Amino acid sequence: MNDPDTTAAAFEVASVVHDGFDQFYAEFMALTRSARASFDAAAWARLHSDSQARIDLYQRHVRQTLERLQARGLGASDQTLWKQAHQEYAAATADRLDVEVAETFFNAITRKVFETVGVHAEIEFLDSDTDTDRHAAHDAPGLSRAFAKTTSLVALFEDVLRFPDPDIEWRDVSAAAQWLAETFASRGPVADNGGGFEHIEVRRVLFYRTREGYIVARVGVRAADSEMLQYHPVVIAVQPTPAGMVVDALLMTTEEILPVFASTRSYFFVDLDKPSDMVDFLASLMPAQTRSELYVSIAHHRHGKSLIYRELVEHLERSTDRFVEAPGIRGLVMSVFTLPSYRNVFKVIRDRFEKPATTREGVLASYRAVFRGQRAGRLADTQEFEHLAFDRDRFTDACIAELLSKAPSCVRVEGSRVIVDHCYIEEKMTPLNIYLQTASEAEACAAIVEYGDAIEELAAHNIFAGDLLWKNFGVNRSGQLVLYDYDEIQPLLDMKFRAVPEPRSWEEEMSAQPHYRVGENDVFPEEWRPFVVPRSPPAVREAFEAAHSDLLHPNFWRKMQRDLSAGRVRVNLPYRARHPELAAPVRARGGSKHR
């Protein structure tokens, strides 16, 4: 029989945590809804600031909730108390449309209270958000509408364009609908065995972030000899102009929309009452994406992080391979390990660095800045984890020896478990230096050109990659060339790009050391050639030189800085734009893809 005092305290704990989540979510949704005005007005700096502020909300509200618990004398790690509080919280949140997100907030509190290593099964919420029995009763009416096939595609698409809420002020809705109808008719999906589309199901909310907006839908196609519908994406890219919104692209394949939802881009603003409903919808368009990736893309990164862990546990249960050092050249700051069969890698900060002037605080700050910032389609998103626990027998001896040698303050062995106190989980990629070794000549040429594209596109967002070695860039599952090493990234505007001074004497010319003074943020692009430009084969070297020889001269970088200072920010969109003048991309061509 439960102690009355404990029961009362458990109810109070659950109430305080629930109130904390309510306050967090109210502020989260207020920011999401108010940001729409910034998007419509193309107020990109304000929208970017709102995006950062929204990311910062979670930790602030977790901290404030813990402080309120402690002020009431409820912050102790009493298992009996928190087991009952778990039950009270489950009852309080059972009818919420956002129940899975609310449960993750409770877990965040308990993990701080107990400093949990691994999971605490009796206190944390561990079941999957895909448990249909728990969520079937929840409904969020009006989130979508199916527009049936009519005799006029133009009329259908005009209805689609007028459906989002709040209303979109179009520059010319009839002209936009006409273009969509013509494009859809020329590319429209047809069922495997013939037959045509029956309806287009449109989500009412607009997906948007800095310089990108999308109406997300799917077309239902029925085969002539089947009762089953096949679904295909219909994603309409939109861009604001002073005269109103315009349609910028129509994306109609999974391959086209994957870059839009890639982890290399900032989280979307989406006004949702029931996140799981939207994730279900997106999963029907991108079945290869995990639910964790989809939650993260719609800015529920904390719940996405919980799902990353659950997906990892499930993967460990159904696999037998062991953790190894990740392929590639060992880093000077991070030790990286992975399972050969797993889609992600684990990055641990070393105790001692082989890069001068590098500090743990600086590395943490760099990763935090990327997490909060505009990733520009070229920076890998990372999720930060604490106190992970693994079975020791899942590690190779070489891998555990490397971790214990390089990061003993973060990694330790306790009996049959390996405890990782702090790490980052990031998408697994093929390092560019390895990719180039196995690629065909055509693939290598495309990759080395995109490597230069990535450097330029990051610079256009005031990001200087710093260490440009090929080993710090990788090809991800979508074929994108991405920077995944953040140890030396800095704001481009902080750098001073200089030409190498001519030697004044024979002694200076022959000196093994620079014959000129080098300041802290001085950069000499002419010195990059030996490790940026391929020596062979000639075709790959010539491809880089033809596309990116300007990277090796300070004048290019100075002009980039002038453009940034003047507010001329160039954008690389994840699709081929119909109105490229609105984004002023670094290069007019579409990005190449490598697999």
VOGU-3710 file (C-alpha; in Angstrom, 3 decimals, decimal comma):
1> mndpdttaaa> 0,000/0,000/0,000  1,358/3,393/-0,967  2,372/5,813/1,770  -0,033/8,819/1,685  2,806/11,313/2,099  4,747/9,747/-0,777  1,617/9,678/-2,939  0,985/13,365/-2,291  4,616/14,218/-3,028  4,538/12,136/-6,230
11> fevasvvhdg> 1,455/14,002/-7,397  3,214/17,300/-6,704  6,339/16,163/-8,582  4,255/15,185/-11,599  2,387/18,490/-11,458  5,596/20,540/-11,307  7,133/18,646/-14,228  3,907/18,856/-16,228  3,716/22,595/-15,583  7,344/22,884/-16,676
21> fdqfyaefma> 6,573/21,095/-19,918  3,471/23,235/-20,485  5,543/26,387/-20,076  8,230/25,085/-22,413  5,771/23,994/-25,078  3,722/27,181/-24,917  6,867/29,219/-25,530  8,034/26,782/-28,223  4,737/27,083/-30,097  4,568/30,859/-29,641
31> ltrsarasfd> 7,985/31,195/-31,265  6,987/28,812/-34,036  3,789/30,706/-34,831  5,255/34,202/-34,577  8,143/33,254/-36,852  5,758/32,880/-39,796  5,585/36,672/-40,104  9,379/36,769/-40,380  9,305/34,213/-43,181  6,589/36,031/-45,117
41> aaawarlhsd> 8,560/39,278/-44,819  11,875/37,585/-45,745  13,266/38,865/-42,430  15,981/36,213/-42,440  18,124/37,529/-39,602  15,092/37,621/-37,293  14,003/34,140/-38,370  17,503/32,770/-37,746  17,503/34,392/-34,298  14,095/32,833/-33,553
51> sqaridlyqr> 15,467/29,443/-34,606  18,360/29,714/-32,154  16,080/30,959/-29,378  13,734/28,019/-29,903  16,604/25,522/-29,660  17,726/27,092/-26,381  14,287/26,767/-24,762  14,534/23,126/-23,769  17,577/23,267/-21,530  16,351/26,483/-19,924
61> hvrqtlerlq> 12,979/24,984/-19,005  14,544/21,729/-17,788  16,820/23,754/-15,539  13,961/25,927/-14,256  11,812/22,854/-13,554  14,630/21,266/-11,558  15,030/24,479/-9,580  11,296/24,517/-8,738  11,466/20,902/-7,603  14,458/21,629/-5,386
71> arglgasdqt> 12,784/24,726/-3,935  9,877/22,514/-2,827  12,171/19,851/-1,433  11,251/17,398/-4,205  14,550/17,122/-6,049  15,951/14,107/-4,192  16,714/10,888/-6,065  14,087/8,853/-4,233  13,160/5,896/-6,450  9,877/5,142/-4,708
81> lwkqahqeya> 8,793/8,776/-5,081  9,733/8,988/-8,765  8,140/5,644/-9,658  4,831/6,976/-8,370  5,475/10,343/-10,025  5,959/8,477/-13,303  2,487/6,949/-12,924  0,928/10,296/-12,014  2,597/11,997/-14,984  1,450/9,243/-17,349
91> aatadrldve> -2,128/9,804/-16,208  -1,803/13,584/-16,558  -0,414/13,436/-20,113  -2,330/10,448/-21,510  -4,793/12,554/-23,493  -2,284/15,040/-24,879  -1,793/15,137/-28,648  1,904/15,688/-27,968  2,126/12,932/-25,346  5,406/11,445/-26,631
101> vaetffnait> 7,127/14,842/-26,432  5,750/15,401/-22,927  7,104/12,031/-21,810  10,563/12,892/-23,125  10,521/16,056/-20,995  9,835/13,924/-17,893  12,767/11,678/-18,862  15,041/14,714/-19,169  14,177/15,690/-15,594  14,707/12,218/-14,144
111> rkvfetvgvh> 18,041/11,770/-15,914  19,291/14,953/-14,267  17,922/13,996/-10,855  19,396/10,484/-10,898  22,398/11,187/-13,184  21,199/8,062/-14,964  23,734/5,836/-16,706  22,033/3,888/-19,475  18,297/3,905/-18,712  16,176/3,631/-15,595
121> aeiefldsdt> 13,358/1,414/-16,829  11,022/1,882/-13,844  11,202/5,676/-13,933  11,655/6,664/-17,578  9,149/6,402/-20,414  10,676/3,896/-22,820  7,916/2,669/-25,120  7,930/3,823/-28,716  5,828/6,711/-29,985  4,686/4,318/-32,746
131> dtdrhaahda> 2,626/2,320/-30,234  -0,692/2,748/-32,045  -2,802/1,512/-29,148  -1,657/4,442/-27,002  -2,136/7,056/-29,684  -5,079/5,825/-31,743  -7,569/7,803/-29,682  -5,796/11,071/-30,357  -6,953/13,074/-33,327  -5,935/16,432/-34,725
141> pglsrafakt> -8,697/17,321/-37,194  -8,051/19,726/-40,047  -4,355/18,967/-40,387  -4,817/17,773/-43,946  -7,269/17,727/-46,804  -7,555/15,454/-49,818  -8,236/17,350/-53,040  -9,854/14,955/-55,522  -8,910/14,764/-59,182  -11,053/17,091/-61,263
151> tslvalfedv> -11,234/18,026/-64,925  -8,959/21,004/-64,283  -5,511/20,570/-62,799  -5,178/24,349/-62,635  -8,253/24,617/-60,394  -6,986/21,745/-58,243  -3,609/23,392/-57,682  -5,184/26,759/-57,004  -7,181/25,057/-54,221  -3,954/23,469/-52,945
161> lrfpdpdiew> -2,185/26,849/-52,853  -5,067/28,453/-50,954  -5,268/25,680/-48,331  -2,378/26,516/-45,923  -3,250/28,303/-42,704  -2,383/31,114/-42,022  -3,209/32,208/-45,560  -0,391/32,789/-48,003  -0,413/36,102/-49,864  0,445/35,052/-53,424
171> rdvsaaaqwl> 1,961/37,311/-56,046  -0,150/35,610/-58,735  -1,911/32,475/-57,548  -3,440/31,725/-60,957  -0,077/31,835/-62,726  1,495/29,687/-59,997  -1,329/27,116/-60,287  -0,952/27,085/-64,065  2,778/26,333/-63,819  2,185/23,622/-61,216
181> aetfasrgpv> -0,523/22,011/-63,362  1,709/21,935/-66,433  4,683/20,577/-64,483  2,584/17,973/-62,691  0,995/16,840/-65,959  4,418/16,348/-67,543  5,863/14,506/-64,545  2,827/13,152/-62,718  3,187/9,708/-61,154  1,482/6,744/-62,767
191> adngggfehi> 0,738/3,518/-60,926  2,885/0,476/-61,648  0,147/-1,246/-63,651  -1,381/1,795/-65,223  -4,067/4,007/-63,724  -3,832/7,599/-62,626  -3,888/9,699/-59,517  -7,036/9,954/-57,417  -6,300/12,811/-55,028  -3,653/15,071/-53,568
201> evrrvlfyrt> -3,544/15,105/-49,769  -2,155/18,418/-48,500  -0,926/19,317/-45,031  -2,401/22,568/-43,815  0,766/23,886/-42,160  3,620/25,502/-44,026  7,126/24,124/-43,459  9,647/26,956/-43,358  13,074/28,039/-42,158  15,572/30,691/-43,200
211> regyivarvg> 15,151/31,238/-46,977  13,090/28,081/-47,548  9,362/27,346/-47,445  7,355/24,289/-48,495  3,781/23,084/-48,915  4,013/19,348/-48,192  1,585/16,921/-49,802  1,321/13,484/-51,347  -0,516/12,173/-54,366  -2,469/8,954/-54,108
221> vraadsemlq> -2,222/6,759/-57,207  -4,281/3,614/-57,715  -3,209/0,856/-60,079  -5,813/-0,244/-62,605  -6,014/-3,746/-61,110  -5,614/-2,920/-57,408  -7,514/-1,431/-54,502  -4,266/-0,268/-52,896  -3,111/3,324/-53,179  0,505/4,158/-53,873
231> yhpvviavqp> 1,747/7,459/-52,451  4,243/9,821/-54,034  5,573/13,158/-52,715  4,225/16,466/-53,961  6,305/19,156/-52,263  5,887/22,744/-53,475  8,796/25,075/-52,715  7,791/28,702/-52,137  9,735/31,935/-51,785  8,588/35,335/-50,469
241> tpagmvvdal> 8,951/38,474/-52,573  7,900/42,082/-51,822  4,875/41,531/-54,105  3,844/38,232/-52,510  4,786/34,551/-52,429  5,874/32,685/-55,558  6,192/28,975/-56,356  9,881/28,145/-56,790  9,868/24,379/-57,525  7,760/21,230/-57,598
251> lmtteeilpv> 9,462/18,182/-56,054  7,840/14,853/-56,901  10,222/12,055/-55,928  11,684/10,823/-52,655  15,151/11,526/-54,056  14,187/15,163/-54,638  12,745/15,767/-51,185  15,428/13,984/-49,125  17,839/16,968/-49,368  15,017/19,227/-48,123
261> fastrsyffv> 14,703/17,168/-44,922  18,410/16,377/-44,590  20,121/16,747/-41,220  22,568/19,163/-42,857  19,871/21,858/-42,744  18,248/23,789/-39,926  15,146/22,463/-38,198  11,807/23,458/-39,696  9,237/25,755/-38,184  5,966/23,760/-38,356
271> dldkpsdmvd> 2,836/24,639/-36,370  1,772/21,210/-35,054  -0,607/20,014/-32,371  0,202/16,339/-32,892  3,833/15,739/-33,933  3,437/11,962/-34,338  0,759/12,493/-37,001  3,146/14,603/-39,090  5,958/12,104/-38,628  3,655/9,323/-39,860
281> flaslmpaqt> 2,846/11,412/-42,937  6,492/12,215/-43,680  7,453/8,569/-43,207  5,080/7,652/-46,029  7,078/9,965/-48,309  10,554/9,023/-47,063  10,407/5,433/-45,797  14,190/5,168/-45,530  14,314/7,962/-42,935  14,131/6,885/-39,298
291> rselyvsiah> 11,484/8,331/-37,027  14,249/9,977/-35,035  15,429/11,829/-38,139  11,903/12,983/-38,942  11,229/14,259/-35,409  14,534/16,128/-35,467  13,709/17,729/-38,822  10,495/19,279/-37,405  12,432/20,717/-34,427  11,476/18,059/-31,865
301> hrhgksliyr> 15,152/17,233/-31,577  14,942/16,209/-27,928  12,360/13,544/-28,657  14,318/12,657/-31,777  17,343/12,166/-29,563  15,351/9,778/-27,349  14,389/7,818/-30,440  18,005/7,691/-31,611  18,799/5,891/-28,362  15,808/3,541/-28,675
311> elvehlerst> 16,736/2,765/-32,279  20,301/2,082/-31,146  19,104/-0,348/-28,464  16,904/-2,129/-30,999  19,824/-2,327/-33,431  22,097/-3,803/-30,771  19,477/-6,434/-29,958  19,197/-7,628/-33,557  22,898/-7,411/-34,503  26,043/-9,227/-33,432
321> drfveapgir> 28,913/-7,151/-34,855  31,225/-5,224/-32,544  32,210/-1,608/-32,145  35,344/-0,650/-34,066  37,236/2,530/-34,765  35,498/4,371/-37,577  37,222/4,031/-40,965  39,493/6,886/-42,002  42,481/8,781/-40,692  42,410/9,143/-36,923
331> glvmsvftlp> 41,421/12,586/-35,778  43,604/14,813/-33,645  40,773/15,922/-31,338  38,096/13,215/-31,487  38,116/9,434/-31,172  35,376/7,998/-33,374  33,847/4,537/-33,146  30,920/2,738/-34,738  29,285/-0,596/-35,489  29,861/-1,637/-39,124
341> syrnvfkvir> 26,126/-2,380/-39,396  24,943/0,880/-37,756  24,002/4,082/-39,591  25,719/6,495/-37,170  29,103/7,104/-35,542  30,017/8,056/-31,951  32,490/10,910/-31,450  34,314/11,281/-28,126  36,475/14,290/-27,248  39,997/13,203/-26,372
351> drfekpattr> 41,618/14,177/-23,092  44,730/15,514/-24,847  44,790/17,135/-28,266  47,357/16,895/-31,001  46,292/20,288/-32,367  47,967/23,304/-30,752  45,744/25,738/-28,842  42,720/23,405/-28,960  40,698/23,218/-25,747  37,794/21,039/-24,657
361> egvlasyrav> 35,746/24,178/-24,033  36,446/25,362/-27,561  35,410/22,033/-29,094  32,175/21,992/-27,069  31,458/25,567/-28,165  32,055/24,725/-31,834  29,671/21,773/-31,763  27,080/23,818/-29,896  27,354/26,615/-32,464  26,761/24,187/-35,339
371> frgqragrla> 23,824/22,621/-33,494  22,227/26,048/-32,990  23,242/27,539/-36,324  22,444/27,610/-40,008  24,063/24,450/-41,328  23,731/25,629/-44,927  23,299/22,099/-46,254  26,991/21,381/-45,666  27,405/20,772/-41,915  26,393/17,492/-40,291
381> dtqefehlaf> 23,921/17,749/-37,431  25,080/16,097/-34,214  23,171/15,090/-31,096  24,920/15,258/-27,732  24,570/12,318/-25,324  25,654/11,640/-21,757  26,071/8,448/-19,716  25,556/5,825/-22,412  26,139/2,206/-21,361  27,136/-0,688/-23,627
391> drdrftdaci> 28,071/-4,347/-23,136  31,849/-4,732/-23,038  31,755/-7,773/-25,300  30,326/-5,634/-28,136  33,676/-3,806/-28,441  36,781/-5,067/-30,193  39,888/-4,990/-28,016  41,503/-2,456/-30,360  38,517/-0,107/-30,133  38,264/-0,181/-26,342
401> aellskapsc> 42,042/0,253/-26,031  41,901/3,348/-28,240  39,048/4,882/-26,241  40,594/4,168/-22,839  43,953/5,476/-24,033  42,718/8,682/-25,683  39,616/9,576/-23,661  39,832/7,996/-20,194  37,901/10,863/-18,593  34,899/10,110/-20,858
411> vrvegsrviv> 35,117/6,344/-21,313  35,524/3,685/-18,625  34,881/-0,006/-18,120  32,748/-1,028/-15,131  32,506/-4,793/-14,910  30,742/-6,008/-18,033  29,742/-2,512/-19,161  31,445/0,274/-21,059  30,285/3,703/-19,866  30,576/6,656/-22,248
421> dhcyieekmt> 29,983/9,771/-20,177  29,887/12,196/-23,095  29,754/11,806/-26,867  28,168/13,050/-30,062  26,148/10,820/-32,374  26,401/11,778/-36,025  25,425/10,285/-39,382  28,014/7,861/-40,737  29,757/9,084/-43,891  32,488/7,974/-46,250
431> plniylqtas> 35,489/10,298/-45,735  36,306/12,100/-48,975  39,884/10,793/-49,034  38,545/7,203/-48,924  35,750/7,940/-51,390  38,243/9,286/-53,949  40,314/6,097/-53,710  37,429/3,892/-54,869  35,424/6,271/-57,090  35,426/6,166/-60,851
441> eaeacaaive> 37,116/9,076/-62,593  33,765/10,709/-63,332  32,599/10,254/-59,730  35,902/11,610/-58,403  35,665/14,680/-60,657  32,119/15,382/-59,463  33,103/14,862/-55,813  36,149/17,133/-55,922  34,099/19,893/-57,548  31,416/19,528/-54,877
451> ygdaieelaa> 34,133/19,653/-52,222  34,956/23,135/-53,497  31,240/23,954/-53,654  30,914/23,006/-49,982  33,791/25,288/-48,962  32,267/28,184/-50,911  28,726/27,621/-49,676  29,863/27,535/-46,057  31,828/30,740/-46,630  28,700/32,360/-48,064
461> hnifagdllw> 27,089/31,749/-44,651  30,033/33,312/-42,785  31,548/29,924/-41,952  35,239/29,325/-42,575  35,873/25,583/-42,536  39,423/26,033/-41,195  40,980/22,622/-41,703  40,278/21,851/-45,371  41,848/18,389/-45,463  39,771/15,871/-47,410
471> knfgvnrsgq> 39,525/13,617/-44,352  37,311/16,219/-42,646  34,678/16,050/-45,389  32,460/13,059/-46,125  29,848/11,733/-48,526  26,625/10,989/-46,646  23,821/8,526/-47,415  22,104/11,048/-49,683  25,273/11,581/-51,681  25,972/15,051/-50,263
481> lvlydydeiq> 29,498/16,308/-49,609  29,465/17,449/-45,966  31,948/18,908/-43,471  31,839/16,896/-40,248  34,910/18,172/-38,361  34,199/21,376/-36,448  37,430/21,770/-34,481  38,621/24,790/-36,432  35,528/26,419/-37,924  35,366/30,166/-37,371
491> plldmkfrav> 33,323/33,118/-38,659  34,637/34,047/-42,083  34,486/37,737/-41,192  36,985/37,154/-38,352  39,667/35,919/-40,734  42,336/37,965/-42,521  43,100/36,570/-45,971  46,581/37,480/-47,145  48,838/36,882/-50,098  52,197/35,241/-49,359
501> peprsweeem> 54,821/38,016/-49,330  57,718/37,680/-51,759  60,996/36,672/-50,057  63,417/39,557/-49,677  66,570/37,451/-49,774  67,934/34,053/-50,746  67,989/33,090/-47,063  64,299/33,893/-46,698  63,474/31,966/-49,871  65,287/28,836/-48,614
511> saqphyrvge> 64,086/29,046/-45,007  62,136/26,045/-43,680  60,024/28,439/-41,609  57,739/31,190/-42,938  59,778/34,291/-43,727  56,835/36,520/-42,862  54,859/37,302/-39,733  51,653/35,280/-39,248  48,873/36,693/-37,057  46,364/34,599/-35,111
521> ndvfpeewrp> 43,610/34,761/-37,767  45,816/35,183/-40,832  45,041/32,817/-43,699  47,168/32,290/-46,826  45,026/30,522/-49,466  48,009/30,117/-51,808  49,459/27,625/-49,335  46,483/25,271/-49,647  47,346/23,806/-53,044  49,342/20,741/-51,805
531> fvvprsppav> 46,479/19,378/-49,691  43,398/20,812/-51,478  44,145/20,246/-55,176  44,448/16,588/-56,276  47,775/15,701/-57,832  46,324/12,899/-59,916  44,654/11,701/-61,978  44,974/14,733/-64,267  41,245/14,835/-65,049  40,352/15,215/-61,348
541> reafeaahsd> 42,960/17,922/-60,821  41,742/19,769/-63,910  38,121/19,508/-62,762  38,977/21,200/-59,471  41,124/23,868/-61,148  38,410/24,685/-63,684  35,716/25,067/-61,023  37,559/26,367/-57,975  40,982/27,825/-58,733  39,698/31,083/-57,211
551> llhpnfwrkm> 39,693/29,419/-53,762  43,496/29,578/-53,820  43,650/33,370/-54,015  42,922/35,862/-51,220  40,911/38,145/-53,523  38,078/35,602/-53,690  37,817/35,467/-49,911  38,026/39,233/-49,495  35,170/39,675/-51,964  33,155/37,067/-50,051
561> qrdlsagrvr> 33,733/39,066/-46,868  32,627/42,288/-48,577  29,445/40,596/-49,769  28,694/39,319/-46,273  29,335/42,724/-44,721  27,006/44,308/-47,271  24,262/41,785/-46,542  24,580/40,039/-49,904  24,093/36,538/-48,496  24,144/33,791/-51,098
571> vnlpyrarhp> 22,087/30,666/-50,567  22,407/27,107/-51,820  18,891/25,710/-51,982  18,232/21,952/-51,819  16,393/22,049/-55,142  16,762/23,584/-58,604  15,091/26,970/-58,228  12,589/28,381/-60,699  13,446/31,880/-59,433  17,215/31,687/-58,789
581> elaapvrarg> 17,472/35,456/-58,408  15,641/35,188/-55,061  18,376/33,049/-53,533  21,410/34,284/-55,496  23,139/30,893/-55,217  26,910/30,551/-55,109  26,745/28,581/-58,345  23,891/28,348/-60,781  24,257/24,640/-61,375  22,579/22,050/-59,155
591> gskhr> 24,766/20,176/-56,701  26,120/16,828/-57,838  25,219/13,686/-55,925  27,548/10,815/-55,074  26,612/7,346/-53,968
//
